[in-house]
Amino acid sequence: MDKVRVGIIGCGGRSYAHVNKLVDFEDVEIVAVADPIEERRLKMAEKTDAKRIYKDHKELYDNEATDAIDVVYISVEPTAHDGIEEGAIEKGWHFAVEKPMTLDIDQAENIAKEARDKKIITWVGFQDRYLDIVDALREELPKHKTGLVYGSWIGGIPMLWWWLKKSTCGGQLVEQNIHLLDMLRYLYGEPKSVYATASTGIVEGVEGYDTDDHSTAVIRFKNSVTATLVSGCYLTKENPGSHNGLLITCDDMIIDYKLRDSVTFSTRSEVRKLKTTQDHHYVANRTFIDAVKSKDASKVRSPYEDALKTLKLGFAANESMETGQVITL
């Protein structure tokens, strides 16, 4: 195909992380946009020069011919996946979707199976897998033995209605720190078990807020690595900031991955620091479009079926928080 024709479903802030790259791709044409909020869909249409504007994905699906679109980008809140992916699969359209893909594991299982059966190329927005410093980290790790890993994502509260409630976002670990949860899987493979705890009582005066202020998950991997991943959303503007990323303790090296910024490899005799030089959003979107054009799904580093394993790990941690039990995976 000369140009990949794209439909945008969900025109909120997160969608621009993709659209700002797509509009500069000469082999991409954004032809349709959909969002329930008129202001947002009109703004997106102006940004992309899309001529077909819809109030929601159902209207888009009802009015777009199967051969009018090649790909849809889905950026909606976790509880809003009301047949969006299923409709794309029925149309035969490839799709990219923001994380977490849904809060309904059964729905995600069905989507993964249908997409696989119909050879739909998918990409879930774990863009950190495309960082050059993550490539360097994955290249270095096999040279050493890893024992303990400490990971953290501690910050404030994104003031979005659905983020404030655990029932609509899945909690900070599932909604936000899922990026580091996915990074652990990307580095160390599949986990054996998870035990997690969570606490509240720090955050006050935020209307509608009922999620955890902070949580800690201890994850055992099949290769003897144990990772402790902490999440927190209680910091105020007075806090100077926290070390977010991964601190990896190897037998002969400490590896310090600072989230989306740098990775430092330290031994007794050498310190080597690499700063990222890549726009990982660009690389991730470019890779997905190239995969669609070449019909080569293997190019995608986080297809839906793989991302589902990360989502399941997040929900297993939530289950452990609720039950106080170790969850075997």
Phi and psi in degrees as GROMACS dihedral restraints (atoms count N, CA, C in turn):
[ dihedral_restraints ]
;  ai    aj    ak    al  type     phi  dphi    fc
    3     4     5     6     1   -74.2    20    10
    4     5     6     7     1   -47.0    20    10
    6     7     8     9     1  -129.0    20    10
    7     8     9    10     1   137.4    20    10
    9    10    11    12     1   -86.6    20    10
   10    11    12    13     1   120.5    20    10
   12    13    14    15     1   -91.2    20    10
   13    14    15    16     1   126.0    20    10
   15    16    17    18     1  -117.8    20    10
   16    17    18    19     1   139.3    20    10
   18    19    20    21     1  -110.9    20    10
   19    20    21    22     1   139.3    20    10
   21    22    23    24     1  -107.0    20    10
   22    23    24    25     1   120.1    20    10
   24    25    26    27     1  -113.8    20    10
   25    26    27    28     1   111.4    20    10
   27    28    29    30     1    97.4    20    10
   28    29    30    31     1   110.4    20    10
   30    31    32    33     1  -115.2    20    10
   31    32    33    34     1    28.6    20    10
   33    34    35    36     1   -78.6    20    10
   34    35    36    37     1  -170.5    20    10
   36    37    38    39     1   -58.3    20    10
   37    38    39    40     1   -40.4    20    10
   39    40    41    42     1   -65.6    20    10
   40    41    42    43     1   -30.9    20    10
   42    43    44    45     1   -61.5    20    10
   43    44    45    46     1   -25.8    20    10
   45    46    47    48     1   -72.4    20    10
   46    47    48    49     1   -20.5    20    10
   48    49    50    51     1   -58.9    20    10
   49    50    51    52     1   -30.3    20    10
   51    52    53    54     1   -92.5    20    10
   52    53    54    55     1   -48.5    20    10
   54    55    56    57     1   -61.6    20    10
   55    56    57    58     1   -38.1    20    10
   57    58    59    60     1   -60.9    20    10
   58    59    60    61     1   -23.1    20    10
   60    61    62    63     1   -89.5    20    10
   61    62    63    64     1   -44.1    20    10
   63    64    65    66     1   -60.8    20    10
   64    65    66    67     1   -36.4    20    10
   66    67    68    69     1   -66.2    20    10
   67    68    69    70     1   -16.9    20    10
   69    70    71    72     1   -96.0    20    10
   70    71    72    73     1    -3.0    20    10
   72    73    74    75     1   -84.9    20    10
   73    74    75    76     1   120.4    20    10
   75    76    77    78     1   -67.5    20    10
   76    77    78    79     1   -20.1    20    10
   78    79    80    81     1  -100.3    20    10
   79    80    81    82     1    18.5    20    10
   81    82    83    84     1  -125.2    20    10
   82    83    84    85     1   137.2    20    10
   84    85    86    87     1  -129.2    20    10
   85    86    87    88     1   119.7    20    10
   87    88    89    90     1   -86.4    20    10
   88    89    90    91     1   114.5    20    10
   90    91    92    93     1  -106.6    20    10
   91    92    93    94     1   -19.6    20    10
   93    94    95    96     1  -150.5    20    10
   94    95    96    97     1   147.4    20    10
   96    97    98    99     1  -135.0    20    10
   97    98    99   100     1   151.5    20    10
   99   100   101   102     1  -145.5    20    10
  100   101   102   103     1   133.6    20    10
  102   103   104   105     1  -164.8    20    10
  103   104   105   106     1   139.7    20    10
  105   106   107   108     1   -65.7    20    10
  106   107   108   109     1   -21.6    20    10
  108   109   110   111     1   -95.0    20    10
  109   110   111   112     1   117.6    20    10
  111   112   113   114     1   -58.2    20    10
  112   113   114   115     1   -44.7    20    10
  114   115   116   117     1   -57.4    20    10
  115   116   117   118     1   -41.5    20    10
  117   118   119   120     1   -70.0    20    10
  118   119   120   121     1   -43.9    20    10
  120   121   122   123     1   -68.6    20    10
  121   122   123   124     1   -34.2    20    10
  123   124   125   126     1   -70.4    20    10
  124   125   126   127     1   -38.4    20    10
  126   127   128   129     1   -63.6    20    10
  127   128   129   130     1   -41.3    20    10
  129   130   131   132     1   -67.2    20    10
  130   131   132   133     1   -39.4    20    10
  132   133   134   135     1   -62.1    20    10
  133   134   135   136     1   -39.4    20    10
  135   136   137   138     1   -66.5    20    10
  136   137   138   139     1   -40.6    20    10
  138   139   140   141     1   -64.3    20    10
  139   140   141   142     1   -37.4    20    10
  141   142   143   144     1  -104.6    20    10
  142   143   144   145     1    -8.7    20    10
  144   145   146   147     1    64.2    20    10
  145   146   147   148     1    22.4    20    10
  147   148   149   150     1   -67.9    20    10
  148   149   150   151     1   134.8    20    10
  150   151   152   153     1   -94.7    20    10
  151   152   153   154     1   -16.5    20    10
  153   154   155   156     1  -112.6    20    10
  154   155   156   157     1   120.3    20    10
  156   157   158   159     1  -124.5    20    10
  157   158   159   160     1   127.9    20    10
  159   160   161   162     1  -128.2    20    10
  160   161   162   163     1   153.8    20    10
  162   163   164   165     1   -78.9    20    10
  163   164   165   166     1   -20.5    20    10
  165   166   167   168     1  -164.6    20    10
  166   167   168   169     1   176.6    20    10
  168   169   170   171     1   -67.6    20    10
  169   170   171   172     1   -29.9    20    10
  171   172   173   174     1   -65.3    20    10
  172   173   174   175     1   -42.3    20    10
  174   175   176   177     1   -65.4    20    10
  175   176   177   178     1   -39.4    20    10
  177   178   179   180     1   -61.3    20    10
  178   179   180   181     1   -48.2    20    10
  180   181   182   183     1   -63.4    20    10
  181   182   183   184     1   -35.8    20    10
  183   184   185   186     1   -70.4    20    10
  184   185   186   187     1   -26.9    20    10
  186   187   188   189     1  -107.8    20    10
  187   188   189   190     1   -14.0    20    10
  189   190   191   192     1   -96.5    20    10
  190   191   192   193     1   127.5    20    10
  192   193   194   195     1   -67.7    20    10
  193   194   195   196     1   152.8    20    10
  195   196   197   198     1   -55.5    20    10
  196   197   198   199     1   -37.1    20    10
  198   199   200   201     1   -91.6    20    10
  199   200   201   202     1    11.6    20    10
  201   202   203   204     1   -91.9    20    10
  202   203   204   205     1   -18.1    20    10
  204   205   206   207     1  -136.0    20    10
  205   206   207   208     1   143.3    20    10
  207   208   209   210     1  -102.8    20    10
  208   209   210   211     1   -35.0    20    10
  210   211   212   213     1  -141.7    20    10
  211   212   213   214     1   143.1    20    10
  213   214   215   216     1  -119.4    20    10
  214   215   216   217     1   141.1    20    10
  216   217   218   219     1  -103.7    20    10
  217   218   219   220     1   125.9    20    10
  219   220   221   222     1  -115.1    20    10
  220   221   222   223     1   113.6    20    10
  222   223   224   225     1  -131.3    20    10
  223   224   225   226     1    83.3    20    10
  225   226   227   228     1  -130.2    20    10
  226   227   228   229     1   164.5    20    10
  228   229   230   231     1   -65.4    20    10
  229   230   231   232     1   157.2    20    10
  231   232   233   234     1   -56.6    20    10
  232   233   234   235     1   -30.1    20    10
  234   235   236   237     1   -93.1    20    10
  235   236   237   238     1     6.7    20    10
  237   238   239   240     1  -101.9    20    10
  238   239   240   241     1    13.8    20    10
  240   241   242   243     1   -84.3    20    10
  241   242   243   244     1    67.4    20    10
  243   244   245   246     1   -90.3    20    10
  244   245   246   247     1    74.8    20    10
  246   247   248   249     1    77.8    20    10
  247   248   249   250     1    12.9    20    10
  249   250   251   252     1   -67.6    20    10
  250   251   252   253     1   -54.8    20    10
  252   253   254   255     1   -66.0    20    10
  253   254   255   256     1   -40.0    20    10
  255   256   257   258     1   -60.5    20    10
  256   257   258   259     1   -40.2    20    10
  258   259   260   261     1   -66.2    20    10
  259   260   261   262     1   -39.0    20    10
  261   262   263   264     1   -63.4    20    10
  262   263   264   265     1   -42.9    20    10
  264   265   266   267     1   -63.1    20    10
  265   266   267   268     1   -42.0    20    10
  267   268   269   270     1   -61.0    20    10
  268   269   270   271     1   -37.0    20    10
  270   271   272   273     1   -75.1    20    10
  271   272   273   274     1   -17.1    20    10
  273   274   275   276     1    83.3    20    10
  274   275   276   277     1    21.2    20    10
  276   277   278   279     1   -93.6    20    10
  277   278   279   280     1   136.8    20    10
  279   280   281   282     1   -71.9    20    10
  280   281   282   283     1   158.2    20    10
  282   283   284   285     1  -148.3    20    10
  283   284   285   286     1   147.8    20    10
  285   286   287   288     1  -112.6    20    10
  286   287   288   289     1   139.9    20    10
  288   289   290   291     1  -139.5    20    10
  289   290   291   292     1   141.3    20    10
  291   292   293   294     1   -74.7    20    10
  292   293   294   295     1   154.6    20    10
  294   295   296   297     1   -86.5    20    10
  295   296   297   298     1   158.3    20    10
  297   298   299   300     1   -67.6    20    10
  298   299   300   301     1   141.8    20    10
  300   301   302   303     1   -64.9    20    10
  301   302   303   304     1   -28.1    20    10
  303   304   305   306     1  -174.0    20    10
  304   305   306   307     1   165.2    20    10
  306   307   308   309     1  -101.8    20    10
  307   308   309   310     1     6.3    20    10
  309   310   311   312     1  -108.7    20    10
  310   311   312   313     1   101.9    20    10
  312   313   314   315     1   -63.1    20    10
  313   314   315   316     1   -37.8    20    10
  315   316   317   318     1   -61.6    20    10
  316   317   318   319     1   -42.0    20    10
  318   319   320   321     1   -62.0    20    10
  319   320   321   322     1   -44.1    20    10
  321   322   323   324     1   -62.8    20    10
  322   323   324   325     1   -40.2    20    10
  324   325   326   327     1   -59.3    20    10
  325   326   327   328     1   -45.3    20    10
  327   328   329   330     1   -66.0    20    10
  328   329   330   331     1   -40.8    20    10
  330   331   332   333     1   -63.8    20    10
  331   332   333   334     1   -43.9    20    10
  333   334   335   336     1   -59.8    20    10
  334   335   336   337     1   -43.2    20    10
  336   337   338   339     1   -67.3    20    10
  337   338   339   340     1   -46.6    20    10
  339   340   341   342     1   -63.8    20    10
  340   341   342   343     1   -40.9    20    10
  342   343   344   345     1   -64.3    20    10
  343   344   345   346     1   -41.7    20    10
  345   346   347   348     1   -63.9    20    10
  346   347   348   349     1   -45.6    20    10
  348   349   350   351     1   -63.5    20    10
  349   350   351   352     1   -34.5    20    10
  351   352   353   354     1   -98.8    20    10
  352   353   354   355     1     7.8    20    10
  354   355   356   357     1    58.2    20    10
  355   356   357   358     1    40.4    20    10
  357   358   359   360     1   -82.0    20    10
  358   359   360   361     1   130.5    20    10
  360   361   362   363     1   -83.1    20    10
  361   362   363   364     1   127.2    20    10
  363   364   365   366     1  -126.8    20    10
  364   365   366   367     1   156.2    20    10
  366   367   368   369     1  -147.5    20    10
  367   368   369   370     1   126.8    20    10
  369   370   371   372     1  -102.1    20    10
  370   371   372   373     1   141.5    20    10
  372   373   374   375     1   -72.2    20    10
  373   374   375   376     1    53.1    20    10
  375   376   377   378     1   -92.2    20    10
  376   377   378   379     1    70.7    20    10
  378   379   380   381     1   -68.4    20    10
  379   380   381   382     1   -17.7    20    10
  381   382   383   384     1   -65.3    20    10
  382   383   384   385     1   -19.6    20    10
  384   385   386   387     1   -64.4    20    10
  385   386   387   388     1   -15.3    20    10
  387   388   389   390     1   -99.7    20    10
  388   389   390   391     1     6.7    20    10
  390   391   392   393     1   -72.0    20    10
  391   392   393   394     1   139.5    20    10
  393   394   395   396     1   -63.6    20    10
  394   395   396   397     1   -34.5    20    10
  396   397   398   399     1   -71.2    20    10
  397   398   399   400     1   -26.0    20    10
  399   400   401   402     1   -73.2    20    10
  400   401   402   403     1   -36.7    20    10
  402   403   404   405     1   -59.1    20    10
  403   404   405   406     1   -43.9    20    10
  405   406   407   408     1   -65.2    20    10
  406   407   408   409     1   -38.1    20    10
  408   409   410   411     1   -64.6    20    10
  409   410   411   412     1   -44.8    20    10
  411   412   413   414     1   -66.1    20    10
  412   413   414   415     1   -31.1    20    10
  414   415   416   417     1   -71.9    20    10
  415   416   417   418     1   -34.4    20    10
  417   418   419   420     1   -79.9    20    10
  418   419   420   421     1   -37.4    20    10
  420   421   422   423     1   -55.3    20    10
  421   422   423   424     1   -41.9    20    10
  423   424   425   426     1   -62.9    20    10
  424   425   426   427     1   -13.3    20    10
  426   427   428   429     1   -82.7    20    10
  427   428   429   430     1    -4.5    20    10
  429   430   431   432     1  -137.0    20    10
  430   431   432   433     1   166.9    20    10
  432   433   434   435     1  -103.8    20    10
  433   434   435   436     1   124.1    20    10
  435   436   437   438     1   -99.2    20    10
  436   437   438   439     1   137.3    20    10
  438   439   440   441     1  -111.5    20    10
  439   440   441   442     1   -70.5    20    10
  441   442   443   444     1  -111.6    20    10
  442   443   444   445     1   141.3    20    10
  444   445   446   447     1  -129.4    20    10
  445   446   447   448     1   133.8    20    10
  447   448   449   450     1  -116.2    20    10
  448   449   450   451     1   126.0    20    10
  450   451   452   453     1  -126.2    20    10
  451   452   453   454     1   148.5    20    10
  453   454   455   456     1  -149.6    20    10
  454   455   456   457     1   145.4    20    10
  456   457   458   459     1  -140.2    20    10
  457   458   459   460     1    96.9    20    10
  459   460   461   462     1  -122.5    20    10
  460   461   462   463     1   125.5    20    10
  462   463   464   465     1  -159.9    20    10
  463   464   465   466     1  -150.1    20    10
  465   466   467   468     1  -101.8    20    10
  466   467   468   469     1  -165.7    20    10
  468   469   470   471     1  -100.9    20    10
  469   470   471   472     1   118.2    20    10
  471   472   473   474     1   -64.9    20    10
  472   473   474   475     1   121.1    20    10
  474   475   476   477     1   -83.0    20    10
  475   476   477   478     1    68.8    20    10
  477   478   479   480     1  -117.5    20    10
  478   479   480   481     1   136.8    20    10
  480   481   482   483     1   -56.1    20    10
  481   482   483   484     1   -41.5    20    10
  483   484   485   486     1   -77.6    20    10
  484   485   486   487     1   -23.0    20    10
  486   487   488   489     1   -72.8    20    10
  487   488   489   490     1   -26.5    20    10
  489   490   491   492     1   -71.6    20    10
  490   491   492   493     1   -23.6    20    10
  492   493   494   495     1  -111.7    20    10
  493   494   495   496     1   134.2    20    10
  495   496   497   498     1   -65.6    20    10
  496   497   498   499     1   -30.4    20    10
  498   499   500   501     1   -69.4    20    10
  499   500   501   502     1   -20.0    20    10
  501   502   503   504     1  -113.2    20    10
  502   503   504   505     1    -8.5    20    10
  504   505   506   507     1  -122.4    20    10
  505   506   507   508     1   -18.9    20    10
  507   508   509   510     1    90.4    20    10
  508   509   510   511     1    -0.6    20    10
  510   511   512   513     1    91.1    20    10
  511   512   513   514     1   162.5    20    10
  513   514   515   516     1   -61.5    20    10
  514   515   516   517     1   -37.2    20    10
  516   517   518   519     1   -62.2    20    10
  517   518   519   520     1   -42.3    20    10
  519   520   521   522     1   -79.0    20    10
  520   521   522   523     1   -35.2    20    10
  522   523   524   525     1   -87.8    20    10
  523   524   525   526     1   -42.0    20    10
  525   526   527   528     1  -113.0    20    10
  526   527   528   529     1   -55.2    20    10
  528   529   530   531     1   -75.7    20    10
  529   530   531   532     1     3.8    20    10
  531   532   533   534     1   -60.0    20    10
  532   533   534   535     1   -22.5    20    10
  534   535   536   537     1   -63.4    20    10
  535   536   537   538     1   -45.6    20    10
  537   538   539   540     1   -74.8    20    10
  538   539   540   541     1   -31.2    20    10
  540   541   542   543     1   -59.9    20    10
  541   542   543   544     1   -43.8    20    10
  543   544   545   546     1   -67.4    20    10
  544   545   546   547     1   -36.7    20    10
  546   547   548   549     1   -63.2    20    10
  547   548   549   550     1   -38.4    20    10
  549   550   551   552     1   -61.1    20    10
  550   551   552   553     1   -43.8    20    10
  552   553   554   555     1   -64.3    20    10
  553   554   555   556     1   -39.6    20    10
  555   556   557   558     1   -64.0    20    10
  556   557   558   559     1   -32.8    20    10
  558   559   560   561     1   -87.3    20    10
  559   560   561   562     1   -36.2    20    10
  561   562   563   564     1  -123.1    20    10
  562   563   564   565     1     2.1    20    10
  564   565   566   567     1    83.6    20    10
  565   566   567   568     1  -152.7    20    10
  567   568   569   570     1   -88.8    20    10
  568   569   570   571     1   141.3    20    10
  570   571   572   573     1   -80.8    20    10
  571   572   573   574     1   159.1    20    10
  573   574   575   576     1   -95.1    20    10
  574   575   576   577     1   -38.2    20    10
  576   577   578   579     1  -160.8    20    10
  577   578   579   580     1   164.0    20    10
  579   580   581   582     1  -143.9    20    10
  580   581   582   583     1   139.5    20    10
  582   583   584   585     1  -129.1    20    10
  583   584   585   586     1   131.5    20    10
  585   586   587   588     1  -140.5    20    10
  586   587   588   589     1   149.4    20    10
  588   589   590   591     1  -130.4    20    10
  589   590   591   592     1   160.0    20    10
  591   592   593   594     1  -146.1    20    10
  592   593   594   595     1   155.6    20    10
  594   595   596   597     1  -139.2    20    10
  595   596   597   598     1   152.7    20    10
  597   598   599   600     1  -131.1    20    10
  598   599   600   601     1   177.6    20    10
  600   601   602   603     1   113.3    20    10
  601   602   603   604     1    -6.9    20    10
  603   604   605   606     1   -91.1    20    10
  604   605   606   607     1   -47.5    20    10
  606   607   608   609     1   -75.5    20    10
  607   608   609   610     1   128.8    20    10
  609   610   611   612     1  -134.8    20    10
  610   611   612   613     1   151.3    20    10
  612   613   614   615     1    77.5    20    10
  613   614   615   616     1    13.4    20    10
  615   616   617   618     1  -102.6    20    10
  616   617   618   619     1   110.5    20    10
  618   619   620   621     1   -63.6    20    10
  619   620   621   622     1   130.2    20    10
  621   622   623   624     1    85.6    20    10
  622   623   624   625     1    -3.7    20    10
  624   625   626   627     1   -80.4    20    10
  625   626   627   628     1   127.7    20    10
  627   628   629   630     1  -146.3    20    10
  628   629   630   631     1    15.1    20    10
  630   631   632   633     1   -88.7    20    10
  631   632   633   634     1  -179.9    20    10
  633   634   635   636     1   -73.2    20    10
  634   635   636   637     1   140.3    20    10
  636   637   638   639     1   -72.7    20    10
  637   638   639   640     1   -37.5    20    10
  639   640   641   642     1  -157.7    20    10
  640   641   642   643     1   158.2    20    10
  642   643   644   645     1  -146.9    20    10
  643   644   645   646     1   159.5    20    10
  645   646   647   648     1  -134.6    20    10
  646   647   648   649     1   128.7    20    10
  648   649   650   651     1  -121.3    20    10
  649   650   651   652     1   129.1    20    10
  651   652   653   654     1  -106.0    20    10
  652   653   654   655     1   118.0    20    10
  654   655   656   657     1  -118.2    20    10
  655   656   657   658     1   124.3    20    10
  657   658   659   660     1  -100.4    20    10
  658   659   660   661     1   129.6    20    10
  660   661   662   663     1  -101.5    20    10
  661   662   663   664     1   165.2    20    10
  663   664   665   666     1   -71.5    20    10
  664   665   666   667     1   -12.3    20    10
  666   667   668   669     1  -106.2    20    10
  667   668   669   670     1    27.2    20    10
  669   670   671   672     1    75.1    20    10
  670   671   672   673     1     7.7    20    10
  672   673   674   675     1   -84.2    20    10
  673   674   675   676     1   136.3    20    10
  675   676   677   678     1  -120.6    20    10
  676   677   678   679     1   125.1    20    10
  678   679   680   681     1  -114.2    20    10
  679   680   681   682     1   135.5    20    10
  681   682   683   684     1  -108.9    20    10
  682   683   684   685     1   117.3    20    10
  684   685   686   687     1  -117.2    20    10
  685   686   687   688     1   118.0    20    10
  687   688   689   690     1  -108.0    20    10
  688   689   690   691     1   145.7    20    10
  690   691   692   693     1  -130.8    20    10
  691   692   693   694     1   138.5    20    10
  693   694   695   696     1  -150.6    20    10
  694   695   696   697     1   141.9    20    10
  696   697   698   699     1  -131.6    20    10
  697   698   699   700     1    29.7    20    10
  699   700   701   702     1  -104.1    20    10
  700   701   702   703     1     0.4    20    10
  702   703   704   705     1   -69.3    20    10
  703   704   705   706     1   142.1    20    10
  705   706   707   708     1   -98.0    20    10
  706   707   708   709     1   177.0    20    10
  708   709   710   711     1   -66.7    20    10
  709   710   711   712     1   -15.8    20    10
  711   712   713   714     1   -77.6    20    10
  712   713   714   715     1   -19.3    20    10
  714   715   716   717     1   -73.5    20    10
  715   716   717   718     1   132.3    20    10
  717   718   719   720     1   -73.5    20    10
  718   719   720   721     1    -8.4    20    10
  720   721   722   723     1   118.9    20    10
  721   722   723   724     1   156.9    20    10
  723   724   725   726     1  -118.7    20    10
  724   725   726   727     1   159.0    20    10
  726   727   728   729     1   -76.6    20    10
  727   728   729   730     1   106.6    20    10
  729   730   731   732     1  -106.8    20    10
  730   731   732   733     1   132.8    20    10
  732   733   734   735     1   145.2    20    10
  733   734   735   736     1  -145.7    20    10
  735   736   737   738     1  -131.6    20    10
  736   737   738   739     1   135.2    20    10
  738   739   740   741     1  -113.1    20    10
  739   740   741   742     1   112.6    20    10
  741   742   743   744     1  -108.1    20    10
  742   743   744   745     1   122.3    20    10
  744   745   746   747     1  -100.2    20    10
  745   746   747   748     1   107.3    20    10
  747   748   749   750     1   -97.5    20    10
  748   749   750   751     1   171.1    20    10
  750   751   752   753     1   -63.6    20    10
  751   752   753   754     1   -31.3    20    10
  753   754   755   756     1  -132.2    20    10
  754   755   756   757     1    15.3    20    10
  756   757   758   759     1  -158.1    20    10
  757   758   759   760     1   147.6    20    10
  759   760   761   762     1  -109.0    20    10
  760   761   762   763     1   129.4    20    10
  762   763   764   765     1  -115.1    20    10
  763   764   765   766     1   122.6    20    10
  765   766   767   768     1  -113.5    20    10
  766   767   768   769     1   104.5    20    10
  768   769   770   771     1   -98.1    20    10
  769   770   771   772     1   110.5    20    10
  771   772   773   774     1   -92.0    20    10
  772   773   774   775     1   124.2    20    10
  774   775   776   777     1   -46.0    20    10
  775   776   777   778     1   114.4    20    10
  777   778   779   780     1    60.0    20    10
  778   779   780   781     1    19.8    20    10
  780   781   782   783     1  -124.6    20    10
  781   782   783   784     1   -55.9    20    10
  783   784   785   786     1  -161.5    20    10
  784   785   786   787     1   166.4    20    10
  786   787   788   789     1  -136.1    20    10
  787   788   789   790     1   133.8    20    10
  789   790   791   792     1  -120.0    20    10
  790   791   792   793     1   128.5    20    10
  792   793   794   795     1  -106.5    20    10
  793   794   795   796     1   117.6    20    10
  795   796   797   798     1  -123.5    20    10
  796   797   798   799     1   129.6    20    10
  798   799   800   801     1  -124.6    20    10
  799   800   801   802     1  -178.4    20    10
  801   802   803   804     1   -64.6    20    10
  802   803   804   805     1   -24.1    20    10
  804   805   806   807     1  -111.2    20    10
  805   806   807   808     1    -8.4    20    10
  807   808   809   810     1  -152.9    20    10
  808   809   810   811     1   142.5    20    10
  810   811   812   813     1  -127.0    20    10
  811   812   813   814     1   121.5    20    10
  813   814   815   816     1  -124.2    20    10
  814   815   816   817     1   119.0    20    10
  816   817   818   819     1  -116.2    20    10
  817   818   819   820     1   131.8    20    10
  819   820   821   822     1  -118.6    20    10
  820   821   822   823     1   124.9    20    10
  822   823   824   825     1   -94.1    20    10
  823   824   825   826     1   143.5    20    10
  825   826   827   828     1   -66.7    20    10
  826   827   828   829     1   139.4    20    10
  828   829   830   831     1  -118.2    20    10
  829   830   831   832     1     7.0    20    10
  831   832   833   834     1  -108.0    20    10
  832   833   834   835     1   148.8    20    10
  834   835   836   837     1   -89.9    20    10
  835   836   837   838     1    97.3    20    10
  837   838   839   840     1   -66.8    20    10
  838   839   840   841     1   -25.7    20    10
  840   841   842   843     1   -66.1    20    10
  841   842   843   844     1   -40.9    20    10
  843   844   845   846     1   -61.8    20    10
  844   845   846   847     1   -50.1    20    10
  846   847   848   849     1   -62.0    20    10
  847   848   849   850     1   -42.7    20    10
  849   850   851   852     1   -64.4    20    10
  850   851   852   853     1   -44.5    20    10
  852   853   854   855     1   -69.7    20    10
  853   854   855   856     1   -39.4    20    10
  855   856   857   858     1   -62.8    20    10
  856   857   858   859     1   -40.5    20    10
  858   859   860   861     1   -63.8    20    10
  859   860   861   862     1   -43.3    20    10
  861   862   863   864     1   -64.3    20    10
  862   863   864   865     1   -45.7    20    10
  864   865   866   867     1   -62.3    20    10
  865   866   867   868     1   -41.8    20    10
  867   868   869   870     1   -64.3    20    10
  868   869   870   871     1   -36.3    20    10
  870   871   872   873     1   -63.7    20    10
  871   872   873   874     1   -40.9    20    10
  873   874   875   876     1   -65.2    20    10
  874   875   876   877     1   -45.0    20    10
  876   877   878   879     1   -64.1    20    10
  877   878   879   880     1   -38.4    20    10
  879   880   881   882     1   -90.0    20    10
  880   881   882   883     1    -7.8    20    10
  882   883   884   885     1    58.4    20    10
  883   884   885   886     1    34.2    20    10
  885   886   887   888     1  -115.5    20    10
  886   887   888   889     1    92.8    20    10
  888   889   890   891     1   -66.8    20    10
  889   890   891   892     1   -19.0    20    10
  891   892   893   894     1   -67.7    20    10
  892   893   894   895     1   -16.0    20    10
  894   895   896   897     1   -66.7    20    10
  895   896   897   898     1   -28.4    20    10
  897   898   899   900     1   -77.9    20    10
  898   899   900   901     1   129.7    20    10
  900   901   902   903     1   -86.9    20    10
  901   902   903   904     1   -18.2    20    10
  903   904   905   906     1  -136.7    20    10
  904   905   906   907     1    68.0    20    10
  906   907   908   909     1   -67.3    20    10
  907   908   909   910     1   164.1    20    10
  909   910   911   912     1   -55.3    20    10
  910   911   912   913     1   -44.3    20    10
  912   913   914   915     1   -64.2    20    10
  913   914   915   916     1   -36.6    20    10
  915   916   917   918     1   -73.8    20    10
  916   917   918   919     1   -41.9    20    10
  918   919   920   921     1   -62.0    20    10
  919   920   921   922     1   -29.5    20    10
  921   922   923   924     1   -59.4    20    10
  922   923   924   925     1   -33.6    20    10
  924   925   926   927     1   -66.4    20    10
  925   926   927   928     1   -36.2    20    10
  927   928   929   930     1   -68.1    20    10
  928   929   930   931     1   -42.2    20    10
  930   931   932   933     1   -60.7    20    10
  931   932   933   934     1   -42.6    20    10
  933   934   935   936     1   -62.8    20    10
  934   935   936   937     1   -38.0    20    10
  936   937   938   939     1   -63.7    20    10
  937   938   939   940     1   -41.7    20    10
  939   940   941   942     1   -61.9    20    10
  940   941   942   943     1   -41.2    20    10
  942   943   944   945     1   -71.8    20    10
  943   944   945   946     1   -31.1    20    10
  945   946   947   948     1   -64.8    20    10
  946   947   948   949     1   -39.3    20    10
  948   949   950   951     1   -63.0    20    10
  949   950   951   952     1   -42.4    20    10
  951   952   953   954     1   -61.0    20    10
  952   953   954   955     1   -41.5    20    10
  954   955   956   957     1   -61.3    20    10
  955   956   957   958     1   -40.6    20    10
  957   958   959   960     1   -65.4    20    10
  958   959   960   961     1   -40.1    20    10
  960   961   962   963     1   -58.3    20    10
  961   962   963   964     1   -39.8    20    10
  963   964   965   966     1   -76.8    20    10
  964   965   966   967     1   -35.9    20    10
  966   967   968   969     1  -100.3    20    10
  967   968   969   970     1   -20.7    20    10
  969   970   971   972     1    76.5    20    10
  970   971   972   973     1    12.6    20    10
  972   973   974   975     1  -106.4    20    10
  973   974   975   976     1   154.0    20    10
  975   976   977   978     1   -73.5    20    10
  976   977   978   979     1   130.9    20    10
  978   979   980   981     1  -102.3    20    10
  979   980   981   982     1   118.9    20    10
  981   982   983   984     1   -85.7    20    10
  982   983   984   985     1   136.9    20    10
